[in-house]
Amino acid sequence: MVVVYPRAPKPINNEYIQICISNLWKNFTRKVTLFDINLDLKAQAVVTAALGNSSHDNLTCQIIRVSSLPIPDEDELYDQLTELPFPPELSPGVMLDGYRIIAEMHASSRSQVYLALDTHSDEKVVVKTPSVNFCDDPAYIERFLFEEWVGRRINNLHVLKVHEQQEKKHFLYYATEYVQGETLAQWIENNPQPDIKIVQQIVEQVARGVRAFHRLEMLHQDLKPDNIVIDKSGVVKIIDFGSTKVSGLAEIASPIERSDILGTVDYTAPEYIVGKAATNRADIYSLGVICYQMLTGKLPYGELPNKPTTRSVAKMRYTPSYQCNPMVPPWLDGALKKAVHLEAEQRYEKLSEFIYDLKNPNKALTSASQTPLLERNPLLFWRTLSLLLLIGNLVLLVALFRT
């Protein structure tokens, strides 16, 4: 439904608006459905509001509702997905559409990753290519293309940047920025007793990257230390989008059978395991587990079985972080416990709330400070008790000798 008004020849006023609407309505002499009329009225309301705000431009408003899309058959969709062939074997010195391969960085059964030089900018980049093992798998090819699409949508300092293509593509691949640094998994291994403030700073940067996904109605679904990199200047980046879920895309009909590709089970929110719908709180759960691991070197619920079930989720019990690291204050553990709560509704609703409570004691979460010392720090409890018993025995011995 399209509504067009000519440029206003005189100052805008309510009377002029009414005349325009009246003239426009007279032009709609054909029979329309109630559905069309509703769209027409909405289009008129938009134009009227613009005129009421003293707009002197030619005004056009078009409202379109898509009720259905044609569903391509599997052969047609496969032809679209395989329009670009898989790249040949790449070795140092090979040119790929303006990228000169320097070395292979990583290879798996699903993809290959190469360090390359962008000959247009003289900058090092990373080129990711699909594995030939899946050259006849439409679902895999669609997911590979989807990864690139997700990366191009996000422009955030803390999310790996997918490069714009300078030359026409002749093969299936994509290029990203090259980040020199270490993964968060390596950082955790190298920092068994980290400074709490540094942990807070790293988690806050990860949260900024995750927020970029959430603002575009996307769930990352695979946050874990191996998918996070800290560069040499201390900037933290999320580097993998393979499991990202975009709101609305799952509802689009397709002959390709899609399934959620979830990450490592120890960082996966329980709602995925029990078959419930996930929200942004699932990513908050994963970030809470990562923060807990950075502070303690352990996982809040211990290692889970490779294929957890509803029953195994019911048996999960949270271990206070200060039992693993006495330097963690109870108020901070309260924030962690809320972030990784087994019930999504009991977690933080927003990332900003979690980050704030990681830095500032929340009185509502400090009840943990009232927990008996035996539960908060068993080792300290028994050491203290042993010391008191020793002192008591010494006092008794002195008293006996004096008598």
C-alpha positions in Angstrom: 0.0 0.0 0.0 1.6 3.3 -1.1 0.6 6.8 0.0 2.1 9.8 -1.9 1.6 13.5 -1.1 2.9 16.3 -3.4 5.2 19.0 -2.1 3.2 21.4 0.0 2.8 24.7 -1.7 1.9 26.6 1.5 2.6 26.4 5.2 1.4 23.2 6.8 -1.7 23.3 9.0 -4.4 20.9 10.2 -6.9 22.1 7.6 -4.4 21.4 4.8 -3.7 17.9 6.2 -7.3 17.1 6.3 -7.7 18.2 2.6 -4.8 16.0 1.6 -6.2 13.0 3.4 -9.7 13.6 1.9 -8.3 13.9 -1.7 -6.2 10.8 -1.2 -9.1 8.8 0.1 -11.2 9.7 -2.9 -8.5 8.2 -5.2 -9.0 4.8 -3.6 -12.2 3.9 -5.4 -11.4 0.3 -6.1 -12.6 -2.4 -3.8 -10.0 -3.4 -1.2 -10.0 -5.9 1.6 -10.2 -4.9 5.2 -6.5 -6.0 5.5 -5.6 -3.5 2.7 -7.6 -0.8 4.4 -5.7 -1.3 7.7 -2.4 -1.0 5.9 -3.7 2.1 4.1 -4.8 3.8 7.3 -1.4 3.1 8.9 0.4 4.5 5.9 -1.8 7.6 6.1 -1.0 8.0 9.8 2.7 8.0 9.1 2.4 10.6 6.4 0.1 12.7 8.5 2.6 12.7 11.3 5.3 13.8 9.0 3.2 16.7 7.6 2.2 17.6 11.1 5.9 18.0 11.9 6.2 20.7 9.2 7.8 18.4 6.5 7.9 20.2 3.1 9.2 17.2 1.2 7.3 15.0 -1.2 6.1 12.3 1.2 5.8 8.6 0.3 4.9 5.8 2.7 4.8 2.2 1.8 3.8 -0.6 4.2 4.3 -4.2 3.1 3.4 -7.3 5.0 5.0 -10.6 3.8 2.5 -13.4 4.5 4.6 -16.2 2.9 7.7 -16.9 0.9 8.2 -19.4 -1.9 10.0 -22.5 -0.7 12.7 -23.6 -3.0 13.0 -27.3 -3.5 16.2 -29.0 -2.2 17.9 -29.2 -5.6 17.3 -25.5 -6.3 18.6 -24.5 -2.9 21.6 -26.8 -3.3 22.4 -25.1 -6.6 22.3 -21.7 -4.9 24.5 -22.9 -2.0 27.1 -24.4 -4.3 27.3 -21.5 -6.7 30.9 -21.0 -5.4 33.1 -24.1 -5.4 35.2 -25.1 -2.4 38.8 -23.7 -2.6 41.6 -26.0 -3.8 44.3 -27.1 -1.3 46.1 -23.9 -0.2 49.8 -23.7 0.5 52.2 -20.9 1.3 52.5 -18.5 -1.7 49.2 -19.4 -3.3 47.0 -16.4 -4.3 43.3 -16.5 -3.5 41.3 -13.5 -4.8 43.9 -11.0 -3.6 45.0 -12.9 -0.5 48.5 -14.5 -0.5 48.6 -17.5 1.8 51.4 -17.4 4.4 50.8 -20.5 6.5 48.2 -22.9 7.8 47.2 -22.0 11.3 44.7 -24.7 12.1 43.0 -27.6 10.5 40.1 -29.8 11.6 37.5 -32.1 10.0 35.2 -29.1 9.6 37.4 -26.3 8.3 40.9 -24.9 7.6 42.3 -21.6 8.9 45.2 -19.8 7.2 47.3 -16.8 7.8 47.3 -14.6 4.7 48.4 -11.2 3.4 45.8 -8.9 1.9 47.7 -7.6 -1.1 45.4 -4.6 -1.3 46.1 -3.3 2.2 49.4 -5.1 3.0 47.7 -6.3 6.3 47.7 -9.8 7.7 44.3 -11.5 7.7 42.9 -14.9 8.5 41.2 -16.9 5.8 38.8 -19.6 6.8 37.8 -22.3 4.2 35.3 -25.1 4.4 36.3 -28.7 4.6 35.9 -30.8 1.4 34.4 -33.5 3.7 31.2 -31.5 3.5 31.1 -30.5 -0.2 27.8 -32.3 -0.7 26.2 -31.3 2.6 23.8 -28.3 2.1 23.2 -27.8 5.8 27.0 -27.5 6.4 27.4 -25.1 3.5 24.5 -23.0 4.7 26.0 -22.8 8.2 29.4 -21.7 6.8 27.8 -18.9 4.8 25.7 -18.0 7.8 28.9 -17.6 9.9 30.2 -15.0 7.5 26.8 -13.2 7.4 26.7 -13.0 11.2 30.3 -11.6 11.3 29.5 -8.9 8.7 26.4 -7.7 10.7 28.4 -7.0 13.8 30.7 -4.1 14.1 32.2 -4.1 17.6 35.7 -3.8 19.0 35.2 -7.0 21.1 33.9 -9.2 18.2 36.2 -10.6 15.5 35.8 -8.4 12.3 34.9 -10.1 9.0 36.7 -8.3 6.2 34.9 -6.8 3.2 35.8 -8.5 0.0 38.0 -6.3 -2.3 37.9 -8.7 -5.3 35.2 -10.9 -6.8 35.0 -14.2 -5.0 35.7 -17.3 -7.0 35.6 -19.8 -4.1 33.8 -20.4 -0.9 35.7 -18.8 2.1 35.8 -15.7 4.1 38.5 -13.5 5.7 38.7 -11.9 9.1 41.0 -9.7 11.0 44.2 -11.3 12.4 44.4 -11.1 16.2 47.8 -11.8 17.8 47.5 -13.0 21.3 46.4 -15.9 23.5 43.0 -17.6 24.0 41.3 -17.1 27.3 41.8 -20.8 27.9 45.6 -20.2 27.7 45.3 -17.2 29.9 43.5 -19.2 32.6 46.2 -21.8 32.5 48.9 -19.2 32.8 47.2 -17.3 35.6 46.1 -19.8 38.3 45.9 -17.0 41.0 44.6 -14.0 39.0 44.0 -10.5 40.2 40.3 -10.1 40.7 40.3 -6.7 39.1 41.9 -8.0 35.9 39.3 -10.8 35.8 36.5 -8.2 36.1 38.0 -6.1 33.3 38.3 -9.1 30.9 34.7 -10.3 31.7 33.4 -6.8 31.1 35.0 -6.7 27.6 33.5 -10.1 26.8 30.1 -8.8 27.9 30.4 -5.8 25.5 31.0 -8.2 22.7 28.0 -10.4 23.7 25.8 -7.3 24.0 26.5 -6.6 20.4 24.9 -9.9 19.5 22.0 -9.4 21.8 21.2 -5.9 20.3 20.8 -7.6 16.9 18.5 -10.2 18.5 21.2 -12.9 18.2 22.3 -15.5 20.8 25.9 -16.5 20.6 25.3 -20.0 22.2 28.9 -21.0 22.3 30.8 -18.8 24.7 33.8 -20.5 26.2 37.5 -19.7 26.9 38.6 -21.3 23.6 36.4 -18.9 21.6 37.8 -15.7 23.3 41.1 -14.1 22.5 43.1 -11.5 24.3 45.4 -9.5 22.0 48.8 -8.1 22.9 47.3 -4.8 23.9 44.8 -6.4 26.2 41.7 -6.1 24.0 39.4 -9.1 24.3 37.6 -10.4 21.3 35.0 -13.1 20.6 36.2 -15.1 17.6 33.6 -17.7 16.7 30.0 -17.4 15.5 29.4 -21.0 14.4 26.5 -21.6 16.9 24.9 -18.2 16.7 21.1 -18.2 16.6 19.3 -15.3 14.9 15.7 -14.4 16.0 13.2 -15.2 13.3 15.5 -17.2 10.9 14.6 -20.5 12.5 11.0 -19.9 11.5 11.8 -19.5 7.8 10.7 -22.6 5.9 13.5 -24.5 4.2 14.0 -28.0 2.7 17.3 -28.1 4.6 16.9 -29.7 8.1 18.4 -27.2 10.5 19.5 -28.0 14.1 21.0 -25.8 16.8 24.8 -26.3 17.0 25.5 -25.8 20.7 28.9 -25.4 22.3 30.8 -27.3 25.0 28.4 -28.8 27.5 30.1 -27.4 30.6 29.3 -23.8 29.4 25.9 -24.6 28.0 22.9 -23.3 29.9 20.7 -26.0 31.4 17.6 -24.9 29.5 19.2 -26.2 26.3 19.7 -29.6 27.9 16.1 -29.9 29.2 14.6 -28.7 25.9 13.4 -25.3 26.9 13.5 -22.1 24.8 16.7 -20.1 25.3 17.0 -16.3 25.8 19.9 -13.9 26.3 20.1 -15.3 29.8 21.7 -18.4 28.3 24.7 -16.4 27.2 24.8 -14.8 30.6 25.0 -18.3 32.1 28.0 -19.1 29.9 29.7 -15.9 30.8 29.2 -16.6 34.5 30.8 -20.0 34.1 33.8 -18.4 32.4 34.2 -15.8 35.1 34.0 -18.5 37.8 36.6 -20.6 36.0 38.9 -17.6 35.7 38.8 -17.0 39.4 39.0 -20.6 40.5 40.3 -22.7 37.7 37.3 -24.9 38.2 33.7 -25.1 37.0 30.7 -24.1 39.3 29.0 -27.5 38.9 32.0 -29.6 38.1 32.5 -31.4 34.9 29.2 -32.6 33.3 28.7 -35.9 31.3 29.2 -35.6 27.5 25.5 -36.2 27.0 23.7 -34.6 30.0 20.0 -35.3 30.6 17.3 -33.7 32.6 18.1 -36.0 35.5 21.8 -35.0 35.5 20.8 -31.3 35.5 18.6 -32.0 38.6 21.7 -33.3 40.4 23.8 -30.3 39.7 25.0 -28.5 42.8 26.7 -25.1 42.9 30.1 -25.0 44.7 30.8 -21.5 46.2 33.8 -20.0 44.4 35.4 -19.0 47.7 35.8 -22.6 48.6 38.2 -22.9 45.6 39.7 -19.5 46.0 39.5 -17.9 49.5 40.4 -14.5 47.9 36.9 -14.3 46.3 34.7 -12.2 48.5 31.2 -13.6 49.3 29.4 -10.7 47.6 31.2 -11.5 44.3 30.4 -15.1 44.7 26.8 -14.0 45.1 26.9 -12.4 41.7 28.4 -15.5 40.1 25.8 -17.8 41.8 23.0 -15.7 40.3 24.6 -15.6 36.9 24.8 -19.4 36.7 21.5 -20.2 38.4 20.0 -23.4 37.0 16.7 -21.6 36.5 16.9 -19.0 33.7 14.3 -16.8 35.4 16.5 -16.5 38.5 19.5 -15.2 36.6 20.4 -11.7 35.6 18.1 -10.2 33.0 20.7 -7.9 31.5 24.5 -8.2 31.1 25.0 -4.7 32.6 23.4 -5.9 35.9 25.8 -8.8 36.1 28.9 -6.7 35.3 27.8 -4.1 37.9 27.4 -6.7 40.6 30.8 -8.1 39.8 32.4 -4.8 40.7 30.0 -3.5 43.4 28.7 -5.4 46.5 25.0 -6.0 46.1 23.3 -6.2 49.5 20.7 -8.5 48.2 23.4 -11.0 47.3 25.6 -10.7 50.4 23.6 -13.3 52.4 26.4 -15.7 51.5 28.6 -13.8 54.0 26.4 -15.2 56.8 27.2 -18.7 55.7 29.1 -20.7 58.4 32.9 -20.7 57.9 32.8 -24.5 57.6 30.8 -24.1 54.4 32.6 -21.0 53.1 36.1 -22.2 53.7 36.4 -25.7 55.2 40.2 -25.6 55.1 40.4 -22.4 57.1 37.8 -23.7 59.5 39.7 -26.9 60.3 43.0 -25.0 60.6 41.5 -22.5 63.0 39.9 -25.3 65.0 43.2 -27.2 65.2 45.0 -24.1 66.3 42.4 -23.4 69.1 42.7 -27.1 70.2 46.4 -26.8 70.3 46.3 -23.6 72.4 43.8 -25.3 74.7 46.0 -28.3 75.2 49.0 -26.1 75.9 47.1 -24.2 78.5 46.1 -27.5 80.2 49.7 -28.7 80.2 50.9 -25.5 81.8 48.2 -25.7 84.4 49.1 -29.4 85.2 52.8 -28.5 85.6 52.1 -25.7 88.0 50.0 -27.9 90.2 
